[in-house]
Amino acid sequence: MVQNLKNSIILISGGMDSTTLLYEYKEHIAIGVSFNYGSKHNYREIPFARLHCQKLGIEHRIINLDFTFLKSHLLKNQPNIPDGHYNDDVMKQTIVPFRNAIMLSYCVALAESDNYQKVYIANHNGDHVIYPDCREDFINAFKLASAYGTNNKIQIVAPYVKLTKRDIFVRGYGIVNYDETYSCYKGEEKQCGTCGTCVERLEAMG
């Protein structure tokens, strides 16, 4: 009997990192999940997530989350996105409290419900500077929570946790069309090039 390799769910935003992860592990991915949580850039990112899932014949689902009561410059109707590098303290204004934990929790529940075994996430080393729920310690703790909290012992897979964004770009170069990804926090038609995620993207591709 041939084992079904498509036993996993991926968090896919439509940005550079998760799109690279989607292509790298496409043989294992059954469902791509995007979260519409009211960020300034969701409506720019999510169509690219859908596009790449369609190209690879992978089911794409959009989950709406209500983050109305959370405080973050990343969210609509809250203060403007600051310019700067992730190393700058000002970029802490873009933290959405416990965002990855909330999204991972939903995907783990979905995996348990639909009888999948793994959840992939594309957090990387560059995120760790300001985002606590991107760090390796958090991922390791969440792996335990997922295993202990599900009958199927759902696994969290974070293969980029020790990598830089440059490393991710190198892995995806020639495989992913990065013109069909979106990373800008401001949500403008053209990516601004000056917010933290734009600066990091440009440095990675330079």
MIGUSE-592457 format. One record per residue (C-alpha): residue number from 1; x, y, z. Coordinates in Angstrom, 1 decimal, decimal comma, m for minus. Each point is the difference from the previous one (the first is absolute). Layout:
N
<node NUM; <X; Y; Z>>
...
//
This chain:
206
<node 1; <0,0; 0,0; 0,0>>
<node 2; <1,4; 3,5; m1,0>>
<node 3; <0,0; 2,4; 3,0>>
<node 4; <m1,9; 3,2; m0,5>>
<node 5; <2,6; 2,7; 0,4>>
<node 6; <m2,5; 2,9; 0,0>>
<node 7; <m0,6; m0,1; 3,7>>
<node 8; <0,7; 3,6; 0,9>>
<node 9; <m1,5; 3,5; 0,3>>
<node 10; <2,0; 3,2; m0,6>>
<node 11; <m0,5; 3,5; 1,3>>
<node 12; <0,3; 2,0; m3,3>>
<node 13; <m0,1; 3,8; 0,1>>
<node 14; <1,0; 0,7; m3,6>>
<node 15; <3,3; 1,4; 1,1>>
<node 16; <3,5; m1,0; m1,0>>
<node 17; <0,7; m2,4; 2,9>>
<node 18; <m3,2; m2,1; 0,1>>
<node 19; <m0,2; m0,1; m3,8>>
<node 20; <3,6; m1,5; m0,1>>
<node 21; <m1,0; m2,5; 2,6>>
<node 22; <m3,1; m0,9; m2,0>>
<node 23; <2,1; m0,8; m3,1>>
<node 24; <2,7; m1,8; 1,9>>
<node 25; <m2,4; m2,4; 1,8>>
<node 26; <m2,8; m0,1; m2,6>>
<node 27; <0,1; m3,8; m0,1>>
<node 28; <m1,1; m0,1; 3,6>>
<node 29; <m2,6; 2,9; 0,1>>
<node 30; <m3,7; m0,8; m0,3>>
<node 31; <m1,4; 3,3; 1,1>>
<node 32; <1,3; 3,6; 0,0>>
<node 33; <m1,6; 2,2; 2,7>>
<node 34; <0,0; 3,8; m0,1>>
<node 35; <m1,3; 2,1; 2,8>>
<node 36; <m1,9; 3,3; m0,6>>
<node 37; <0,5; 1,6; 3,3>>
<node 38; <m0,6; 3,6; m0,9>>
<node 39; <3,6; 1,1; m0,8>>
<node 40; <0,7; 2,8; m2,4>>
<node 41; <1,5; m2,3; m2,5>>
<node 42; <m2,2; m3,2; 0,2>>
<node 43; <m1,9; 0,9; m3,2>>
<node 44; <3,3; 0,4; m1,9>>
<node 45; <1,6; m3,2; 1,3>>
<node 46; <m2,8; m2,5; m0,1>>
<node 47; <m0,7; 0,0; m3,7>>
<node 48; <3,7; m1,0; m0,5>>
<node 49; <m0,4; m2,8; 2,5>>
<node 50; <m3,1; m1,2; m2,0>>
<node 51; <1,9; 0,3; m3,3>>
<node 52; <2,9; m2,2; 1,1>>
<node 53; <m2,2; m2,6; 1,5>>
<node 54; <m2,0; m0,2; m3,2>>
<node 55; <3,2; m0,3; m2,1>>
<node 56; <1,0; m3,0; 2,1>>
<node 57; <m3,4; m1,6; 0,2>>
<node 58; <m0,3; 0,5; 3,7>>
<node 59; <m3,2; 0,9; 1,7>>
<node 60; <m0,1; 3,5; 1,5>>
<node 61; <m2,1; 1,2; 2,9>>
<node 62; <m0,4; 3,5; 1,4>>
<node 63; <m0,8; 0,3; 3,7>>
<node 64; <m1,5; 3,2; 1,4>>
<node 65; <1,2; 1,1; 3,4>>
<node 66; <m1,3; 2,9; 2,0>>
<node 67; <2,9; 1,8; 1,6>>
<node 68; <m2,0; 3,2; 0,6>>
<node 69; <1,0; 0,2; 3,7>>
<node 70; <3,8; m0,5; m0,6>>
<node 71; <2,4; 2,9; m0,2>>
<node 72; <2,5; 0,1; m2,9>>
<node 73; <0,9; 2,5; m2,7>>
<node 74; <m0,2; m2,9; m2,4>>
<node 75; <m3,8; m0,1; 0,3>>
<node 76; <m2,5; 2,2; m1,9>>
<node 77; <m1,3; 3,1; 1,6>>
<node 78; <3,0; 0,2; 2,3>>
<node 79; <3,1; 2,3; m0,3>>
<node 80; <2,2; 0,0; m3,1>>
<node 81; <2,7; m2,5; m0,6>>
<node 82; <3,4; 1,4; 1,0>>
<node 83; <2,9; m0,1; m2,4>>
<node 84; <3,3; m1,6; 1,2>>
<node 85; <1,9; m3,2; 0,4>>
<node 86; <m1,1; m2,9; 2,2>>
<node 87; <2,9; 0,9; 2,3>>
<node 88; <m1,6; 3,3; 0,7>>
<node 89; <m2,2; 0,2; 3,2>>
<node 90; <m2,7; 1,8; m2,0>>
<node 91; <m0,8; m3,2; m1,9>>
<node 92; <m1,3; m1,5; 3,2>>
<node 93; <m3,1; 2,0; m0,7>>
<node 94; <m0,8; m2,6; m2,7>>
<node 95; <m0,3; m3,0; 2,4>>
<node 96; <m3,4; m1,6; 0,0>>
<node 97; <m0,2; m1,6; 3,4>>
<node 98; <0,3; m3,8; m0,1>>
<node 99; <m1,0; 0,0; m3,7>>
<node 100; <2,0; m3,1; m1,0>>
<node 101; <m1,3; m1,9; 3,1>>
<node 102; <m3,6; 0,8; m1,0>>
<node 103; <0,5; m1,0; m3,6>>
<node 104; <2,0; m3,2; 0,8>>
<node 105; <m2,7; m1,0; 2,5>>
<node 106; <m2,7; 0,2; m2,7>>
<node 107; <2,1; m2,0; m2,5>>
<node 108; <0,8; m2,6; 2,6>>
<node 109; <m3,7; m0,3; 0,7>>
<node 110; <m0,7; m0,3; m3,7>>
<node 111; <2,7; m2,6; m0,4>>
<node 112; <m1,5; m2,0; 2,8>>
<node 113; <m3,5; 0,4; m1,4>>
<node 114; <0,9; m1,0; m3,6>>
<node 115; <2,5; m2,7; 1,0>>
<node 116; <3,2; 1,6; m1,1>>
<node 117; <3,3; m0,5; 1,8>>
<node 118; <2,0; 3,2; m0,3>>
<node 119; <m0,3; 3,8; m0,1>>
<node 120; <2,8; 2,0; m1,8>>
<node 121; <0,9; 3,6; 0,9>>
<node 122; <2,7; 2,2; m1,7>>
<node 123; <1,3; 2,0; 3,0>>
<node 124; <3,7; 0,8; m0,3>>
<node 125; <3,0; 1,4; 1,8>>
<node 126; <m0,6; 3,6; m1,1>>
<node 127; <m3,4; 0,0; 1,6>>
<node 128; <1,4; m0,8; 3,4>>
<node 129; <1,3; 3,5; 0,7>>
<node 130; <m3,4; 1,4; 0,9>>
<node 131; <m2,6; m2,7; m0,3>>
<node 132; <m0,1; m2,3; 3,0>>
<node 133; <m2,2; m2,6; m1,6>>
<node 134; <2,4; m0,5; m2,9>>
<node 135; <2,9; m1,1; 2,2>>
<node 136; <1,3; m3,5; 0,3>>
<node 137; <m0,9; m0,3; 3,7>>
<node 138; <m3,6; 0,8; m0,8>>
<node 139; <m0,2; m2,5; m2,9>>
<node 140; <1,5; m2,7; 2,2>>
<node 141; <m2,5; 0,7; 2,8>>
<node 142; <m2,9; 0,0; m2,5>>
<node 143; <1,2; m3,3; m1,5>>
<node 144; <m0,5; m1,5; 3,5>>
<node 145; <m3,4; 1,6; 0,4>>
<node 146; <m1,1; m1,3; m3,4>>
<node 147; <1,2; m3,5; 0,8>>
<node 148; <m1,5; m0,1; 3,4>>
<node 149; <m3,3; 1,7; m1,0>>
<node 150; <m1,0; m2,2; m2,9>>
<node 151; <m0,8; m3,7; m0,3>>
<node 152; <1,9; m0,2; m3,3>>
<node 153; <3,1; 1,7; 1,5>>
<node 154; <0,0; 2,7; m2,7>>
<node 155; <3,6; 1,1; m0,8>>
<node 156; <1,1; 3,6; m0,5>>
<node 157; <2,6; 0,3; m2,8>>
<node 158; <2,1; 3,2; m0,2>>
<node 159; <2,9; m0,7; m2,3>>
<node 160; <1,1; 3,6; m0,3>>
<node 161; <0,2; 0,8; 3,7>>
<node 162; <3,8; 0,3; m0,1>>
<node 163; <0,3; 1,5; m3,5>>
<node 164; <0,2; 3,7; m1,1>>
<node 165; <m2,3; 1,4; m2,6>>
<node 166; <3,0; 0,0; m2,4>>
<node 167; <0,3; m3,7; 0,6>>
<node 168; <m3,7; m0,4; m0,9>>
<node 169; <0,4; 2,0; m3,2>>
<node 170; <3,0; m2,1; m1,1>>
<node 171; <m2,1; m3,2; 0,6>>
<node 172; <m2,9; 1,3; m2,1>>
<node 173; <2,0; 1,8; m2,7>>
<node 174; <m1,0; m1,4; m3,4>>
<node 175; <m2,9; m1,9; 1,5>>
<node 176; <m2,2; 2,8; 1,3>>
<node 177; <m1,0; 3,0; m2,0>>
<node 178; <0,5; 2,6; 2,8>>
<node 179; <m1,7; 2,7; m2,1>>
<node 180; <m3,2; m2,0; 0,8>>
<node 181; <0,5; 0,5; 3,8>>
<node 182; <m0,8; 2,9; 2,3>>
<node 183; <1,7; 1,0; 3,2>>
<node 184; <m0,7; 3,7; 0,6>>
<node 185; <m1,7; 0,8; 3,3>>
<node 186; <m1,6; 3,2; m1,3>>
<node 187; <m2,2; m1,8; m2,5>>
<node 188; <0,6; 2,4; m2,9>>
<node 189; <m0,2; m1,0; m3,6>>
<node 190; <3,8; 0,2; m0,3>>
<node 191; <2,0; m1,3; 2,9>>
<node 192; <1,4; 3,0; 1,8>>
<node 193; <3,6; m1,1; 0,4>>
<node 194; <0,4; 1,8; 3,3>>
<node 195; <m2,0; m2,0; 2,7>>
<node 196; <1,8; m2,7; 1,9>>
<node 197; <m1,1; m2,9; m2,1>>
<node 198; <0,7; 1,8; m3,3>>
<node 199; <3,5; 0,9; 1,2>>
<node 200; <0,7; m3,6; 1,0>>
<node 201; <m1,4; m1,3; m3,3>>
<node 202; <2,2; 2,4; m2,0>>
<node 203; <3,1; m1,0; 2,0>>
<node 204; <m0,7; m3,7; m0,5>>
<node 205; <m0,3; 0,5; m3,8>>
<node 206; <3,0; 2,3; m0,3>>
//
